[in-house]
Amino acid sequence: MTAVAAGAADREPLPEIPGGWATVLADPPWRFTNRTGKVAPEHRRLDRYDTMTFADICALPVAAVAAPNSHLYLWVPNALLPEGMQVMTAWGYRYVSNIVWAKRRKDGGPDGRGVGFYFRNVTELLLFGVRGSLRTLPPGRRQVNIIETRKREHSRKPDESYELIESCSPPPFLELFARYTRIGWSGWGDEAAAGVEPRGRPHPAYGMRMRPLALQGPTRQDATMTKVPTLPRGKRLRDTERSSVAAELLRRYNSGKSIREICGETGYSIGRVRRLLEEAGVAFRKRGGATRRRKGSG
């Protein structure tokens, strides 16, 4: 979760792509009514991140950049569930379900370190909304709506949530208020900018599986080629890999590479590459078009 604390006139615009984003993930920097040092992320003793007002969150023009048929995943604290529902409506989505993050200790029991004035919260909700008409992908219809993992840095969400989204919803993927990069995703937010390191104490137990955007260098989505899984003949991609690999192949194809070139880089068959590109929503070029242009440009 990272804030965009600038005023509306100074705020970076949301990224746009032709056709709009098919899947949007957001972890807004919610502002609590009780802003004591114990619960307020922006308190000077914590300095975790800046927050935004409920009105400012609602005013983000998500509907203007999302596809007419798309999915929204919205992280909401338990105490702000009504506000989360209103944000979802303001962004043009209707609520249909939720996913529960159950925070666990190392031994598998509930992590009782959560805060709360009425109960000690050991869960967090990821609301799921739909715009237009768009079913989840086939793996989603087998997916249970609970994630059970250990906590990390304050406000940091589990990697498993990205894997779930990638298997259940179609690319392209946009994360609002992003702090850490992920292959196949585009990010937006104050701490998604180059040269900005996320505030707060890092968690030492998770290595560099998801590094701060500022530290990614050439591994960022718009830089060098991202490695895809090697698949022996007859082996299939896991459901959790399929969407991100399809998005990466689409990125290569849209950069001008031919299907044969992608096959040579990945070791995949022409049929596999074409199927993955179609799943990613490709608009195929005429045969040989990009190759002819490159040869003729010399």
ABEGO torsion letter per residue (X at the ends): XBBBABBAAABBBBBBBBGEBABBBBBBBBBBABABAAABAABAAAGABBBBBAAAAAABBAAAABBABBBBBBBBBAAAAAAAAAAAAAAGBBBABBBBBBBBBAAGBBBAABBEAABBBABBBBBBBBBEBBBBBAAAAABBBBBBBBBBBBGBBBAAAAAAAAAABBOBBBBBGBABBBBGBBBBEAAABBGBBBBEBBBAAAEAABBBAAAAEAABAABBBBBBBBBBBGBBBBAAAAAAAAAAAAAAAAAGBBAAAAAAAAGBBAAAAAAAAAAAGBBBBBBGAAAAAAAAAX
